[in-house]
């Protein structure tokens, strides 16, 4: 009888170990867990959104150009909304995004702070175009992520990022 119990436990162990080591693990919701690419996406998306909100907040106080002002308001509204959705993904996946802006973006924001008038407008819009070109690449890649929540968020948000890019380019062309 003991041998039968040991044999049964051995078979269960042999079946359980490969399931636990699967590189395509599932969480309790039967959804793929966040992988390194998903974690990187969440962190970069959160940091990028915070940067654009911060820069756009400056634009609200420093510009008199109505097109720049309208773009800044749209950036703040849309990136705040996306940030709240991203926070839900972070919480649901036990992922921690960035709550700070990286050194490169802090430097750009510092440079923006020192500018006024048309020089500010040009620097701000150039930053928005550059950041949204990078964000478009980031979000396009994330639309193929294995984690359903990240894939859905990226797929839903990518057209907004593209619209921001197109809008920023239109304002940029009007400043020349």
Backbone as a printed PyTorch tensor [residue, N CA C, xyz], in Angstrom:
tensor([[[  0.8210,  -1.1860,   0.0000],
         [  0.0000,   0.0000,   0.0000],
         [  0.8670,   1.2520,   0.0000]],

        [[  1.9660,   1.2880,   0.8070],
         [  2.8640,   2.4270,   0.8460],
         [  3.4760,   2.6620,  -0.5310]],

        [[  3.8340,   1.5850,  -1.2130],
         [  4.4390,   1.7210,  -2.5410],
         [  3.4690,   2.3620,  -3.5230]],

        [[  2.2070,   2.0370,  -3.4300],
         [  1.1940,   2.6240,  -4.3060],
         [  1.0490,   4.1270,  -4.0340]],

        [[  1.0960,   4.5110,  -2.7590],
         [  1.0010,   5.9260,  -2.3970],
         [  2.2150,   6.6780,  -2.9300]],

        [[  3.4180,   6.1060,  -2.7480],
         [  4.6390,   6.7510,  -3.2460],
         [  4.6290,   6.8500,  -4.7700]],

        [[  4.1430,   5.8300,  -5.4280],
         [  4.0630,   5.8370,  -6.8790],
         [  3.0980,   6.9170,  -7.3500]],

        [[  1.9540,   7.0330,  -6.6790],
         [  0.9610,   8.0490,  -7.0490],
         [  1.5300,   9.4500,  -6.8310]],

        [[  2.1880,   9.6870,  -5.7010],
         [  2.7970,  10.9850,  -5.4300],
         [  3.8870,  11.3000,  -6.4460]],

        [[  4.6490,  10.3130,  -6.8490],
         [  5.7080,  10.5000,  -7.8490],
         [  5.1330,  10.9180,  -9.1960]],

        [[  4.0380,  10.2590,  -9.6110],
         [  3.4000,  10.5880, -10.8880],
         [  2.8340,  12.0120, -10.8380]],

        [[  2.2050,  12.3600,  -9.7250],
         [  1.6480,  13.7080,  -9.5790],
         [  2.7680,  14.7480,  -9.6570]],

        [[  3.8880,  14.4670,  -8.9920],
         [  5.0280,  15.3810,  -9.0240],
         [  5.5700,  15.5330, -10.4320]],

        [[  5.6930,  14.4320, -11.1500],
         [  6.2020,  14.4860, -12.5200],
         [  5.2840,  15.2820, -13.4390]],

        [[  3.9960,  15.1950, -13.2040],
         [  3.0540,  15.9490, -14.0210],
         [  3.0040,  17.4260, -13.6240]],

        [[  3.2030,  17.7170, -12.3520],
         [  3.0840,  19.0860, -11.8610],
         [  4.2980,  19.9380, -12.1840]],

        [[  5.4940,  19.3930, -12.1370],
         [  6.7130,  20.1720, -12.3450],
         [  6.7620,  20.8200, -13.7350]],

        [[  6.5080,  20.0950, -14.8240],
         [  6.5330,  20.7770, -16.1250],
         [  5.4830,  21.8740, -16.2420]],

        [[  4.3390,  21.6910, -15.6420],
         [  3.2960,  22.7160, -15.7020],
         [  3.7370,  23.9820, -14.9800]],

        [[  4.4550,  23.8270, -13.8660],
         [  4.9400,  24.9820, -13.1120],
         [  6.0750,  25.6950, -13.8400]],

        [[  6.8530,  24.9670, -14.6040],
         [  8.0040,  25.5440, -15.2820],
         [  7.6960,  26.0430, -16.6850]],

        [[  6.4670,  25.9520, -17.1190],
         [  6.1030,  26.3840, -18.4670],
         [  6.4470,  27.8480, -18.6650]],

        [[  7.1050,  28.1800, -19.7830],
         [  7.4530,  29.5720, -20.0360],
         [  6.2400,  30.3790, -20.4600]],

        [[  5.1420,  29.7190, -20.6680],
         [  3.8930,  30.4050, -20.9910],
         [  2.9250,  30.2410, -19.8290]],

        [[  3.3820,  30.6140, -18.6370],
         [  2.5770,  30.4420, -17.4390],
         [  1.2930,  31.2380, -17.4940]],

        [[  0.3190,  30.7960, -16.7650],
         [ -0.9720,  31.4700, -16.7090],
         [ -1.2140,  31.9140, -15.2780]],

        [[ -1.9240,  33.0290, -15.1160],
         [ -2.2830,  33.4300, -13.7710],
         [ -3.6720,  32.8920, -13.4420]],

        [[ -4.2060,  33.2650, -12.3010],
         [ -5.4870,  32.7040, -11.8710],
         [ -6.6320,  33.1040, -12.7800]],

        [[ -6.4700,  34.1180, -13.5890],
         [ -7.5180,  34.5140, -14.5350],
         [ -7.3290,  33.8450, -15.8840]],

        [[ -6.4390,  32.8820, -15.9710],
         [ -6.1510,  32.1730, -17.2050],
         [ -5.6210,  33.1290, -18.2760]],

        [[ -4.8720,  34.1490, -17.8400],
         [ -4.2780,  35.1100, -18.7600],
         [ -2.7640,  35.0090, -18.6320]],

        [[ -2.0740,  35.1910, -19.7410],
         [ -0.6220,  35.1230, -19.7260],
         [ -0.0600,  36.1710, -18.7820]],

        [[  0.9100,  35.7610, -17.9900],
         [  1.5650,  36.6730, -17.0630],
         [  2.3990,  37.6910, -17.8320]],

        [[  2.6710,  38.8250, -17.2070],
         [  3.4700,  39.8640, -17.8270],
         [  4.9060,  39.3690, -17.9430]],

        [[  5.4390,  39.4310, -19.1580],
         [  6.8210,  39.0210, -19.3990],
         [  7.7230,  40.2540, -19.3510]],

        [[  8.9970,  40.0770, -19.6420],
         [  9.9500,  41.1840, -19.5860],
         [  9.5610,  42.3020, -20.5480]],

        [[  9.0870,  41.9510, -21.7420],
         [  8.6640,  42.9770, -22.7000],
         [  7.4600,  43.7570, -22.1670]],

        [[  6.5330,  43.0510, -21.5520],
         [  5.3520,  43.7090, -20.9920],
         [  5.7230,  44.6290, -19.8440]],

        [[  6.6260,  44.1760, -18.9880],
         [  7.0870,  44.9900, -17.8710],
         [  7.7880,  46.2420, -18.3910]],

        [[  8.6340,  46.0810, -19.3870],
         [  9.3280,  47.2130, -19.9930],
         [  8.3330,  48.1900, -20.6040]],

        [[  7.3320,  47.6660, -21.2960],
         [  6.3040,  48.5170, -21.8980],
         [  5.5860,  49.3330, -20.8310]],

        [[  5.1480,  48.6870, -19.7670],
         [  4.4090,  49.3800, -18.7100],
         [  5.2570,  50.5070, -18.1340]],

        [[  6.5120,  50.2230, -17.8680],
         [  7.3910,  51.2440, -17.2790],
         [  7.6310,  52.3990, -18.2460]],

        [[  7.9070,  52.0940, -19.5090],
         [  8.1600,  53.1520, -20.4930],
         [  6.9030,  53.9650, -20.7840]],

        [[  5.7670,  53.3010, -20.8800],
         [  4.5150,  54.0060, -21.1460],
         [  4.1620,  54.9390, -19.9920]],

        [[  4.3350,  54.4670, -18.7700],
         [  4.0260,  55.2960, -17.5950],
         [  4.9550,  56.5070, -17.5460]],

        [[  6.2270,  56.2840, -17.7580],
         [  7.2060,  57.3740, -17.7060],
         [  6.9560,  58.3720, -18.8340]],

        [[  6.6700,  57.8840, -20.0250],
         [  6.3940,  58.7630, -21.1600],
         [  5.1630,  59.6130, -20.9240]],

        [[  4.1250,  59.0090, -20.3820],
         [  2.9050,  59.7540, -20.0900],
         [  3.1320,  60.8540, -19.0680]],

        [[  3.8670,  60.5370, -18.0110],
         [  4.1700,  61.5480, -16.9930],
         [  4.9670,  62.7030, -17.5850]],

        [[  5.9130,  62.3740, -18.4480],
         [  6.7360,  63.4040, -19.0860],
         [  5.8740,  64.3370, -19.9200]],

        [[  4.9860,  63.7710, -20.7000],
         [  4.1540,  64.5900, -21.5810],
         [  3.1610,  65.4400, -20.7910]],

        [[  2.6700,  64.9180, -19.6810],
         [  1.7850,  65.7030, -18.8140],
         [  2.5570,  66.8700, -18.2060]],

        [[  3.7590,  66.6020, -17.7340],
         [  4.5840,  67.6500, -17.1180],
         [  4.9240,  68.7350, -18.1420]],

        [[  5.3950,  68.3380, -19.3170],
         [  5.7480,  69.3090, -20.3560],
         [  4.5190,  70.0990, -20.7980]],

        [[  3.3870,  69.4260, -20.9140],
         [  2.1630,  70.1000, -21.3480],
         [  1.6470,  71.0540, -20.2760]],

        [[  1.8640,  70.7260, -19.0220],
         [  1.5170,  71.6430, -17.9340],
         [  2.3010,  72.9450, -18.0490]],

        [[  3.5760,  72.8260, -18.4220],
         [  4.3760,  74.0300, -18.6710],
         [  3.7850,  74.8410, -19.8180]],

        [[  3.3770,  74.1390, -20.8710],
         [  2.8230,  74.8230, -22.0430],
         [  1.5790,  75.6240, -21.6770]],

        [[  0.7800,  75.1110, -20.7610],
         [ -0.4270,  75.8400, -20.3630],
         [ -0.0990,  77.2080, -19.7770]],

        [[  1.0510,  77.3110, -19.1260],
         [  1.4210,  78.5700, -18.4780],
         [  2.3710,  79.4240, -19.3130]],

        [[  3.0310,  78.8320, -20.3030],
         [  4.0760,  79.5630, -21.0110],
         [  3.7330,  79.9700, -22.4420]],

        [[  2.6830,  79.4290, -23.0210],
         [  2.4060,  79.7460, -24.4230],
         [  1.2300,  80.7010, -24.5590]],

        [[  1.2720,  81.4620, -25.6340],
         [  0.1150,  82.2740, -26.0020],
         [ -0.4380,  81.8100, -27.3510]],

        [[  0.2160,  80.7940, -27.9250],
         [ -0.2060,  80.2310, -29.2030],
         [ -1.3980,  79.2960, -28.9520]],

        [[ -2.5280,  79.5900, -29.5540],
         [ -3.7470,  78.8230, -29.3130],
         [ -3.6310,  77.3660, -29.7550]],

        [[ -2.8970,  77.1100, -30.8330],
         [ -2.7340,  75.7250, -31.3020],
         [ -1.8770,  74.9290, -30.3210]],

        [[ -0.8340,  75.5500, -29.8080],
         [  0.0250,  74.8870, -28.8210],
         [ -0.7760,  74.6450, -27.5470]],

        [[ -1.5510,  75.6170, -27.1430],
         [ -2.3850,  75.4970, -25.9430],
         [ -3.3990,  74.3630, -26.0840]],

        [[ -4.0560,  74.2820, -27.2430],
         [ -5.0400,  73.2140, -27.4790],
         [ -4.3640,  71.8380, -27.4470]],

        [[ -3.1800,  71.7400, -28.0510],
         [ -2.4500,  70.4680, -28.0360],
         [ -2.0760,  70.0830, -26.6060]],

        [[ -1.5990,  71.0520, -25.8390],
         [ -1.1970,  70.7810, -24.4500],
         [ -2.3860,  70.2790, -23.6230]],

        [[ -3.5390,  70.9030, -23.7950],
         [ -4.7330,  70.4560, -23.0590],
         [ -5.1050,  69.0280, -23.4540]],

        [[ -5.0500,  68.7410, -24.7550],
         [ -5.3630,  67.3900, -25.2180],
         [ -4.3760,  66.3810, -24.6400]],

        [[ -3.0960,  66.7380, -24.6070],
         [ -2.0700,  65.8370, -24.0500],
         [ -2.3670,  65.5260, -22.5890]],

        [[ -2.6600,  66.5510, -21.8240],
         [ -2.9220,  66.3450, -20.3970],
         [ -4.1460,  65.4590, -20.2050]],

        [[ -5.2220,  65.7590, -20.9030],
         [ -6.4570,  64.9690, -20.7590],
         [ -6.2400,  63.5160, -21.1620]],

        [[ -5.6930,  63.3050, -22.3650],
         [ -5.5540,  61.9410, -22.8780],
         [ -4.5220,  61.1280, -22.1060]],

        [[ -3.3910,  61.7570, -21.7390],
         [ -2.3610,  61.0070, -21.0180],
         [ -2.7510,  60.7500, -19.5650]],

        [[ -3.5510,  61.6260, -18.9930],
         [ -4.0570,  61.3650, -17.6400],
         [ -5.0030,  60.1610, -17.6710]],

        [[ -5.8830,  60.1410, -18.6540],
         [ -6.8240,  59.0210, -18.7970],
         [ -6.0620,  57.7090, -19.0560]],

        [[ -5.0960,  57.7300, -19.9570],
         [ -4.3120,  56.5240, -20.2530],
         [ -3.5120,  56.0930, -19.0290]],

        [[ -3.0080,  57.0600, -18.2730],
         [ -2.2470,  56.7380, -17.0640],
         [ -3.0940,  56.0190, -16.0260]],

        [[ -4.3590,  56.4130, -15.9170],
         [ -5.2600,  55.7310, -14.9720],
         [ -5.5310,  54.2940, -15.4270]],

        [[ -5.7010,  54.1020, -16.7290],
         [ -5.9000,  52.7410, -17.2550],
         [ -4.6510,  51.8950, -17.0550]],

        [[ -3.5050,  52.4920, -17.2710],
         [ -2.2440,  51.7780, -17.0850],
         [ -2.0470,  51.4020, -15.6200]],

        [[ -2.4770,  52.2700, -14.7200],
         [ -2.3700,  51.9920, -13.2820],
         [ -3.1900,  50.7590, -12.9160]],

        [[ -4.3560,  50.5810, -13.5690],
         [ -5.1840,  49.3970, -13.3260],
         [ -4.4490,  48.1350, -13.7800]],

        [[ -3.7580,  48.2200, -14.9040],
         [ -2.9800,  47.0680, -15.3870],
         [ -1.8610,  46.7760, -14.4090]],

        [[ -1.1750,  47.8240, -13.9540],
         [ -0.0780,  47.6440, -12.9870],
         [ -0.5860,  46.9360, -11.7380]],

        [[ -1.7160,  47.3850, -11.2210],
         [ -2.2780,  46.8020, -10.0040],
         [ -2.7110,  45.3610, -10.2500]],

        [[ -3.3960,  45.1220, -11.3480],
         [ -3.8890,  43.7810, -11.6580],
         [ -2.7870,  42.7820, -11.9380]],

        [[ -1.6560,  43.2550, -12.4400],
         [ -0.5500,  42.3650, -12.7990],
         [  0.5730,  42.3980, -11.7650]],

        [[  0.3540,  43.1510, -10.6980],
         [  1.3780,  43.3190,  -9.6750],
         [  2.6810,  43.8300, -10.2870]],

        [[  2.5420,  44.7840, -11.1880],
         [  3.6660,  45.4180, -11.8640],
         [  3.7780,  46.8330, -11.3260]],

        [[  4.9870,  47.2870, -11.1490],
         [  5.1860,  48.6510, -10.6890],
         [  5.7520,  49.4690, -11.8360]],

        [[  5.0160,  50.4840, -12.2490],
         [  5.4870,  51.3820, -13.3030],
         [  6.3300,  52.4870, -12.6940]],

        [[  6.7450,  53.3880, -13.5290],
         [  7.5280,  54.5280, -13.0530],
         [  6.5960,  55.6200, -12.5610]],

        [[  6.9450,  56.2010, -11.4310],
         [  6.2230,  57.3650, -10.9420],
         [  7.1080,  58.6010, -11.0510]],

        [[  8.2070,  58.4700, -11.7900],
         [  9.1430,  59.5680, -11.9620],
         [  9.5030,  59.6970, -13.4370]],

        [[ 10.1110,  60.8070, -13.7330],
         [ 10.5570,  61.0870, -15.0910],
         [ 12.0630,  60.8200, -15.1420]],

        [[ 12.5220,  60.1600, -16.2210],
         [ 13.9400,  59.8160, -16.3110],
         [ 14.8070,  61.0640, -16.4780]],

        [[ 16.1130,  60.8930, -16.3100],
         [ 17.0530,  62.0110, -16.3300],
         [ 17.0300,  62.7680, -17.6600]],

        [[ 16.9370,  62.0450, -18.7540],
         [ 16.9100,  62.6920, -20.0690],
         [ 15.6960,  63.6070, -20.2030]],

        [[ 14.5440,  63.1130, -19.7870],
         [ 13.3340,  63.9290, -19.8780],
         [ 13.3310,  65.0620, -18.8540]],

        [[ 13.9110,  64.8350, -17.6700],
         [ 14.0240,  65.9280, -16.6880],
         [ 14.8640,  67.0630, -17.2670]],

        [[ 15.9170,  66.7000, -17.9820],
         [ 16.7760,  67.7050, -18.6130],
         [ 15.9760,  68.4990, -19.6580]],

        [[ 15.2020,  67.7920, -20.5040],
         [ 14.3920,  68.4690, -21.5220],
         [ 13.3580,  69.3980, -20.8850]],

        [[ 12.7560,  68.9530, -19.7940],
         [ 11.7600,  69.7740, -19.1000],
         [ 12.4420,  71.0060, -18.5020]],

        [[ 13.6440,  70.8020, -17.9630],
         [ 14.4060,  71.9420, -17.4440],
         [ 14.7160,  72.9550, -18.5320]],

        [[ 15.0800,  72.4580, -19.7050],
         [ 15.3530,  73.3510, -20.8400],
         [ 14.0840,  74.0740, -21.2830]],

        [[ 12.9580,  73.3580, -21.2780],
         [ 11.6820,  73.9870, -21.6330],
         [ 11.3370,  75.1060, -20.6540]],

        [[ 11.5680,  74.8600, -19.3840],
         [ 11.2440,  75.8310, -18.3410],
         [ 11.9640,  77.1540, -18.5850]],

        [[ 13.1800,  77.0760, -19.1030],
         [ 13.9900,  78.2800, -19.3210],
         [ 13.5700,  79.0620, -20.5660]],

        [[ 12.7650,  78.4740, -21.4350],
         [ 12.3980,  79.1300, -22.6930],
         [ 11.0820,  79.8890, -22.5510]],

        [[ 10.9210,  80.8750, -23.4160],
         [  9.6820,  81.6450, -23.4550],
         [  9.2950,  81.9150, -24.9020]],

        [[  8.0520,  82.3240, -25.0970],
         [  7.5750,  82.7450, -26.4040],
         [  7.7160,  81.6810, -27.4790]],

        [[  8.0120,  82.1170, -28.7120],
         [  8.1300,  81.1890, -29.8320],
         [  9.2160,  80.1170, -29.6360]],

        [[ 10.2740,  80.4540, -28.8980],
         [ 11.3310,  79.4620, -28.6300],
         [ 10.7770,  78.3160, -27.7730]],

        [[  9.9260,  78.6700, -26.7960],
         [  9.2760,  77.6270, -25.9890],
         [  8.3720,  76.7830, -26.8640]],

        [[  7.5260,  77.4410, -27.6450],
         [  6.5740,  76.7150, -28.4890],
         [  7.2860,  75.7130, -29.3830]],

        [[  8.3590,  76.1560, -30.0290],
         [  9.1030,  75.2680, -30.9350],
         [  9.7130,  74.0990, -30.1720]],

        [[ 10.3480,  74.3690, -29.0400],
         [ 10.9800,  73.2980, -28.2550],
         [  9.9360,  72.3080, -27.7390]],

        [[  8.8040,  72.8220, -27.2640],
         [  7.7370,  71.9620, -26.7500],
         [  7.1750,  71.0690, -27.8650]],

        [[  6.8700,  71.6630, -28.9960],
         [  6.2970,  70.8870, -30.1010],
         [  7.3070,  69.8850, -30.6340]],

        [[  8.5580,  70.2790, -30.7520],
         [  9.5960,  69.3280, -31.1920],
         [  9.6740,  68.1410, -30.2280]],

        [[  9.5640,  68.4240, -28.9330],
         [  9.5820,  67.3560, -27.9260],
         [  8.3730,  66.4420, -28.0970]],

        [[  7.1920,  67.0250, -28.3220],
         [  5.9880,  66.2130, -28.4880],
         [  6.0840,  65.3310, -29.7310]],

        [[  6.6160,  65.8620, -30.8190],
         [  6.7690,  65.0590, -32.0370],
         [  7.7350,  63.9110, -31.7690]],

        [[  8.8960,  64.2190, -31.2120],
         [  9.8950,  63.1830, -30.9460],
         [  9.3640,  62.1200, -29.9820]],

        [[  8.7670,  62.5550, -28.8840],
         [  8.2600,  61.6010, -27.8920],
         [  7.1480,  60.7250, -28.4720]],

        [[  6.2920,  61.3080, -29.2970],
         [  5.1970,  60.5120, -29.8640],
         [  5.6720,  59.5850, -30.9780]],

        [[  6.7430,  59.9390, -31.6570],
         [  7.3290,  58.9900, -32.6190],
         [  7.8530,  57.7690, -31.8660]],

        [[  8.5180,  57.9980, -30.7400],
         [  9.0130,  56.8910, -29.9210],
         [  7.8580,  56.0950, -29.3100]],

        [[  6.8420,  56.7950, -28.8380],
         [  5.6760,  56.1300, -28.2380],
         [  4.9390,  55.2790, -29.2690]],

        [[  4.8340,  55.7660, -30.4980],
         [  4.1510,  54.9940, -31.5450],
         [  4.8600,  53.6600, -31.7690]],

        [[  6.1810,  53.6780, -31.7830],
         [  6.9520,  52.4330, -31.9340],
         [  6.7250,  51.5200, -30.7320]],

        [[  6.7630,  52.0950, -29.5460],
         [  6.5670,  51.3220, -28.3150],
         [  5.1940,  50.6600, -28.2950]],

        [[  4.1520,  51.4310, -28.5940],
         [  2.7880,  50.9100, -28.5380],
         [  2.5190,  49.9190, -29.6680]],

        [[  3.0920,  50.1660, -30.8430],
         [  2.9160,  49.2100, -31.9520],
         [  3.4880,  47.8480, -31.5670]],

        [[  4.6430,  47.8350, -30.9340],
         [  5.2370,  46.5740, -30.4810],
         [  4.3980,  45.8970, -29.4150]],

        [[  3.8240,  46.6880, -28.5170],
         [  3.0410,  46.1200, -27.4150],
         [  1.7080,  45.5480, -27.8820]],

        [[  1.2630,  45.8940, -29.0830],
         [  0.0110,  45.3140, -29.5840],
         [  0.1670,  43.8230, -29.8630]],

        [[  1.3970,  43.3390, -29.8260],
         [  1.6610,  41.9030, -30.0430],
         [  2.0990,  41.2030, -28.7510]],

        [[  1.9350,  41.8690, -27.6050],
         [  2.3520,  41.2910, -26.3260],
         [  1.4720,  40.1020, -25.9640]],

        [[  2.0380,  39.1570, -25.2280],
         [  1.3040,  37.9540, -24.8190],
         [  0.2790,  38.2250, -23.7180]],

        [[  0.5130,  39.2400, -22.9070],
         [ -0.4270,  39.5580, -21.8290],
         [ -1.6290,  40.2880, -22.4320]],

        [[ -2.7910,  39.7290, -22.2600],
         [ -3.9980,  40.2620, -22.8830],
         [ -4.2570,  41.7060, -22.4550]],

        [[ -4.0860,  42.0220, -21.1820],
         [ -4.3590,  43.3720, -20.7000],
         [ -3.4300,  44.3910, -21.3620]],

        [[ -2.1680,  44.0340, -21.5120],
         [ -1.2130,  44.9420, -22.1460],
         [ -1.5160,  45.0610, -23.6310]],

        [[ -1.7700,  43.9550, -24.2690],
         [ -2.0950,  43.9680, -25.7020],
         [ -3.3470,  44.8200, -25.9530]],

        [[ -4.3780,  44.6350, -25.1470],
         [ -5.6200,  45.3960, -25.3110],
         [ -5.3960,  46.8910, -25.0720]],

        [[ -4.6450,  47.2230, -24.0150],
         [ -4.3560,  48.6240, -23.7140],
         [ -3.5790,  49.2680, -24.8640]],

        [[ -2.5540,  48.5890, -25.3450],
         [ -1.7370,  49.1300, -26.4370],
         [ -2.5560,  49.2850, -27.7160]],

        [[ -3.3720,  48.2920, -28.0140],
         [ -4.2060,  48.3320, -29.2230],
         [ -5.2070,  49.4800, -29.1480]],

        [[ -5.8000,  49.6820, -27.9690],
         [ -6.7800,  50.7520, -27.7750],
         [ -6.1080,  52.1330, -27.7930]],

        [[ -4.9070,  52.2320, -27.2460],
         [ -4.2440,  53.5170, -27.0790],
         [ -3.4100,  53.9270, -28.2880]],

        [[ -2.9670,  52.9680, -29.0850],
         [ -2.1150,  53.2810, -30.2370],
         [ -2.7280,  54.3300, -31.1710]],

        [[ -4.0140,  54.2420, -31.5240],
         [ -4.5760,  55.2820, -32.4070],
         [ -4.5430,  56.6850, -31.7730]],

        [[ -4.6720,  56.7610, -30.4630],
         [ -4.6010,  58.0530, -29.7740],
         [ -3.1840,  58.6070, -29.8730]],

        [[ -2.1930,  57.7400, -29.6690],
         [ -0.7890,  58.1520, -29.7930],
         [ -0.5190,  58.6500, -31.2120]],

        [[ -1.0300,  57.9360, -32.1980],
         [ -0.8390,  58.3320, -33.5980],
         [ -1.5190,  59.6720, -33.8740]],

        [[ -2.7030,  59.8880, -33.3090],
         [ -3.4030,  61.1500, -33.4760],
         [ -2.6220,  62.2910, -32.8210]],

        [[ -2.0420,  62.0290, -31.6450],
         [ -1.2030,  63.0310, -30.9890],
         [ -0.0160,  63.3900, -31.8870]],

        [[  0.6060,  62.3830, -32.4590],
         [  1.7580,  62.6090, -33.3370],
         [  1.3480,  63.4590, -34.5400]],

        [[  0.2500,  63.0870, -35.1640],
         [ -0.2260,  63.8380, -36.3300],
         [ -0.5540,  65.2920, -35.9480]],

        [[ -1.1990,  65.4760, -34.8050],
         [ -1.5480,  66.8220, -34.3420],
         [ -0.2960,  67.6440, -34.0420]],

        [[  0.6660,  67.0250, -33.3680],
         [  1.9150,  67.7210, -33.0350],
         [  2.6720,  68.1090, -34.3120]],

        [[  2.6740,  67.2140, -35.3030],
         [  3.3430,  67.5360, -36.5760],
         [  2.6340,  68.6860, -37.2910]],

        [[  1.3170,  68.7340, -37.2220],
         [  0.5680,  69.8210, -37.8490],
         [  0.8880,  71.1570, -37.1730]],

        [[  0.9570,  71.1590, -35.8490],
         [  1.3070,  72.3820, -35.1270],
         [  2.7500,  72.7520, -35.4510]],

        [[  3.6230,  71.7590, -35.4980],
         [  5.0380,  71.9940, -35.8090],
         [  5.1760,  72.6740, -37.1820]],

        [[  4.4240,  72.2050, -38.1580],
         [  4.4780,  72.7890, -39.5020],
         [  3.9610,  74.2340, -39.4870]],

        [[  3.0010,  74.5270, -38.6410],
         [  2.4460,  75.8790, -38.5880],
         [  3.3990,  76.8670, -37.9110]],

        [[  4.3460,  76.3590, -37.1430],
         [  5.2880,  77.2390, -36.4450],
         [  6.4490,  77.6890, -37.3250]],

        [[  6.6190,  77.0570, -38.4680],
         [  7.7700,  77.3750, -39.3260],
         [  7.5350,  78.5630, -40.1970]]])
